[in-house]
Amino acid sequence: MQIWKRNLIVCWFGMFVTMIGMSQIAPILPLYINRLGIHNTALIEQFSGISFGVTYIIAAIFSPIWGHAADKYGRKPMLLRASLGMSVIVFSMGFAHNVYQLIALRLLQGVITGYSTACVTLIATQTDNEHAGWALGTLSTASIAGSLLGPMVGGYIEENFGLQNVFFITSVLLMIAFITTFLFVKEEFVRSSKKVLSAKEVWKLIPYPDLIVTIFITFFALQLALYSIEPIITVYITQLSHNTTHVALISGIAFSAPGLASILAAPRLGRLSDKIGPQKVMLVALIAAGIIILPQAFVKYPWQLIILRFLVGMTTAGLAPSVNSLVKRITPDVLTGRVFGFNMAAQYLGIFGGSILGGQVAAYLGIQYVFYITSLLLVINALWVYKKVYQKLSKTMI
């Protein structure tokens, strides 16, 4: 097997369980915080929001830092650092004595993360241009599927094995990722002897900085669209269901539908971007996602919502590989990790922002407006991509 293919398999598994490790706590946070001694409903909601959000905010800050370290010291050391560190921290969460210790550990989890950034950088730099879109598309399914399936996995483990075992089982998976990375990932890395560049100097070395900015915002908008429904999906399913017996199960299916669609579609759309150009796939995916999100506001039955969520996953699956492929083409190899770190920061901010946006819009305007606003944001982003990326790349060969 070629080295880049073997690396892809190992990184896919590692990124998948890492994203599960970051997101699996969402459905069990209120239950765990209640066990830790907080019994007031308002306080439970407040601490749940803080505990969930702090990881992504801190991860957004540290992703560029770890991306820079990957460029300086190699990507494999960053993979080992992140997987081992997260395994220890997630394991420790099972022994938290109070909510403040839990929040502190979630904060540390955000600091130590960086596995995804190093994975994307490793695959982008080790894979030839002919297969880069397919490889990055395949890798993107791990991130999206892990993030979307994580809460469902966490809920299943809690229901069948207990609260603490959510953390212990996830920790074991992360340790397996560490061991497989150590044994099987191979990297050809030559450390540069050049001085560390400042952010301003890095920006000057990027040939198309305006394209990079557009790409970052597009990745942010993608995560915003995927996660805006997260805080309200159970409530929406309850409103649509005539029989509330299986609301939790139906909500889990609706929540995970885009992840399943991504697993199926992303490699194929990544291969398509290699053939026709990532800017074309990106533009069509944005327009299609914006259109398909809108009818979700008018569904009458849960199964209609699930089908539309699945179709949204099919469209957004084309965005991540296209974004990563464009970043690879535009960015010099010595800066790839740093730029991918900023891109990952945009993803984490989008996840956090989407969760906040969905909850606030639903509370003040109604659930339907979550879909109206998200659809509008994606269509506006598509128009911007057309002007800043599609037209520019049609005139310039990159």
N, C-alpha and C positions, 0 to 999 in steps of 0.2 A: 504493500500500500504506500502511495506517495505520502511524504511527510505532512503536507498541508491538509490532506484528507484525514489523516490520523489526528492531527491537531484539532481539526474541525469537530470530529466526533467527541473528543474529550472536552473541548471548550463548550460544545453544545450542552452536554450533561452538566458541566460545572455552572454555566450561566443559568440553566433552568433551575437547578436546586438553589442557587444563590438568590434568584428573584423570588422563588417560593419562600426562602428564608426571610426576605425583606417584607413580603406581603401577607404571609400566612397568619400573622397575628391579628389582622383586621377584624374577623368575626368573633374572636375570642377575647379581645381586649376588655369589653365591658364585664364579662364574666370573671376574668382574671383580676381586674381592678376591684371588683366586688369582694373576691376572695382575700385580697390584700388589705381589706379593712375599710374601704370606701363604700358606704351603703346609700348615700344620698344620690338620687337619680341625676340631678343636675351636675353634681360633682363628678359622677361616673362619666357622663357625656363630655364634660370639660377635659378630664384627664385622658379619656380615650382619644380625643382630638389631638391633644398635645403629644401623647405617646406615639400615635400613628404618624403625625406630620413631622416630628422632629428628625426622624431618620432621613427622610427625603430632603429636607432643607439642608441638613448638615452634609449629606451625600452630594448635593448640588455644589456645595462649597469646596469639598475635598476632591471631587472627580477630576478637575483640571490639575490639581496638585499631583495626584497619583498618575495622571496621564503624562505629566512632565517627568515623573520618576521612571515611568516605563520607557520613555525615550532615552533616559540617561543610563539606567541600570539594566534594562532588558524587560521584556514582557512576562517571561516565565516567573522571575522573582516576585512580580506584582501579583500574579495568579496565586502563588503559594502563600504570600503574605495575607491576601484577602480571604482565601478559603479557610486557612487555619485560624485566622483571627476571628472570623465570623462564627466558625464552629464553636470556639471557646465562649464567645459572648452570648450566642443563642443558648448554649447549654446553661450558662450562668443565669439566664432569665428565669429558668425553672426554679431557682432557689431564692428569688427576690423576696425580701421580707416586708417591703412596703412599696407604695406606688412610686416614690421618689427614686428608689433603687432601680425600678423598672424603667423609668424615664431616662435615668443616667445610662443604663445599658443600651437602650434604644439610641441614645445620642452617640455612644461609642460605636454602635453598629454602623451608623452613618459615617463616622470618621474612618473606620477601617475598611469600608467597602471600596470597591474599585476593580473587582473581578471582571465585571462586564466591559469596562473600559479597556482593560488589558487584553481581553479576549478579542474584541473587535479590532484593536490595533494589531495584535499578533496575526490574525487571519488576513487582515487587509494587506499587511506588509509581506507575508509569506506566500500569498497566493498570486499566481500570474493573472494579468489583466483579463485573459480569456475566460477564466472561471471565477473572477472576483465577485461579480454580481450574484451568481448562483450561491457561492460560499457565504457571502454576507447575508443573502436572503434566507438561507437555511439557518444561519446563526441567529438572525433576528427572531425566528420563531421561538427560540428558547427564551429570550427576554420577554416577549409579549405573552407567550403561553404561561411562563412561570409567574408573571405578575398577575395575570387574570385567573389562573387556576389556584394560586396560592391560598386565597381566602377559602376556597372550596375544600382544599386539602386540609387546611387548619381546622375548619369546622368538622370535617369527617373524623380526623384524629381525635379531636376533643370529645366527640359524641361516642366514639368506640373505645378509646384508650385513656381518656382523662386529660385534664387541662395541662398538667406539667409535661406529659408525654409529647405534646405538640412541640415543645422546645427541644426535648431530648431526641426525638426522632429526626427532626430537622437538623439538629447538630450532627447526628450520625451521617446523614446524607452529605452535609458539607465536608465532613472529615473524609468521606469516600471521594469527594471531588478533589480534595487536597492530595490524597494518595495517588489517584489516577493521573492528576496533573504532574506530580513529581515523577512518576514512573514513565509516562508515555508522551508527554509534550516535549517536542524538540524545537529548539530555536537557534537560528543562525544570527547571532547578534554581535556586532562589533561596537564597543563603547566609544563614543566620540570624545576626543580630547579637547574639543572647543569649549569655550566658556558658556555659562548658562545665559541664555537670552532672556531679556525682559519681555513682558507681554507686548509692549509697544514694538520691540524689535521683531518679535514673532509675527506680529500683524503685518509688518512691512515686507516680510519674506513670502507671505501668501499672495499668489498671483492675482486672485480674484476675491478680495475681501468682501465685496458686496454680495457675491454669491454665497459665501460662507454664512453671512448674517441671515440671509433669506433661508438657508438650509436649517440653521439653528431654530429660527422662528417656526418653520414648518414642522420640525420634530416636536417642538413645544406644543403646537396646535394639535398634532396627532394625539399626543398623550392626553391633552385637555379634552379632546372629543371622546376618547376611550373611557376616561375615568370620571367624566362629569355626571354620569348616571349612577356611579357606585353608591353614593350616600342615599339615593332615593329608589333604587331598583326594587327593594323588598316592599316598600310602601306602594309603589306603582303596581306591582304584581298583586298585592292585596286588593287594590281598587279594581283590577281587571278580573279577579277570580270570583266566581260564584260559590266555589267550595274552597274554604280557607285551610283545609286539612293538610295540604301538601305545599303550602306557600314557600317554606324554606327550601324544599327540593327544587321547585320550579324556579325560584329566584337564583339558586345556584347554577341551574342549567342556563338561564338567561345571562347570568354574569359571565359564564365560561364560554358561551357560544362564539364570541369573537376570537378567543384563544384557539379553539379548535379550528376555526376557519383559517386563522393565520398559519397554523401548522401545515395545513393542506395547500395553501395558496402561495405563501411567501417564496419557497424555492423556485416555483414555476415563474412567478413574476420577476424574481431575481435573474433567472436565465433569460427572460424576455428583455429585461433592461440591458443585458449584455449585447443583445442583438439589435435593438432599435434605439437604445439610448435611455439612460435613467431619467432624464428630464421629461421625456414623453410619458413614461409610466407614472412618474410623480404627479404630473398635471392631471392625467385622466383619473388617477386614484383619488386625488383631492376632490375633484368635481363629483365623481361617483359617490364618495363618502358623504359629501355635503347633501346630495340629493336623497340618498337612502336614509339618512338620519331623520329627515323631516317627517316622513310618514309615521315614525314611531310615536309621535304626539297624538295620532288619531286612531291607534289600534283599539279594538274592542275586546280582544281575547289574549291571554298570555302567549299562546302558540304563535300568534302573529308577531308579537314583540321578539320572540326567540328567533324566528326566521329572519326578521330584519336585522337583528343584532348579528346573526351569522353572516349576512350579506355585507354588513359594515366591516366585519373582520376580514372578509375576502378582499375588500377594496383597500383598507388601510394596510393590509399585508404587503402591498406593493410600495408603500412609502418608505419603510425602514431600510430595505436593501437599496432602494434608489438613492436615499439620502447618504447612506454609508459609501456607496459606490462613487457618488459625486465627490464626497469628502476625500476619498482615496485618490481620485484623479486630480483634484485641485491642489492638494497639500503635498509639499515636499516630504520625502520619507522621514527625515530627521525630526519633523514636527508632527508626525501623524498621531502619536499618542497624546500629545498636548491638545491638538484640535479635537480628537475624538473625546477627550476628557470634557471639553467645553460642550460638545454635543450631548454627552451623557448627562451633564448638568442640566441642559435644557429639558431632557427627558424627565429627570427627577422633579424639576420645577413644574412641568406639565402635569405629572401625576398628582402632586400636591395641589396645584392650582385647580385641576379638574374636580378633585374631591370637594374643595372649598366652594367652587363655582356652582356645582350641582346642588349642594345643600342649601346655599344661600338663595339662589334663584328659585328653587322649589318652595322655600319657606315664604318668600316675599311675593312671588308672582304666580306660582303654581308649577306643577311638574311639567306640563306641556311646554312651558317657556324654556326649560332646559334644552329641549330638542330644537326649538326655534333658534335660540342664540347659538348653540353649538353648530348647527347647520350653516347659519349665516357666517360664523367665523371661518369655517372651512372653505366656503365659497369665496369669501374675501381673500383668504390666503391663496386660493387657486388663481385668482386674478393677479395677485402679486407675483406668484411663481411664474405665471405666463409672461409677465412683463420683465421680471428681473433675471429669470433663469432660462425659460424656454426660448424666448426671442434672442437672448444673448448667445446661447449655445448653438442656435441655428446659424448664427453668423460666424462663430468662433469654434474651431475644432479644439477640444480639450481631451 
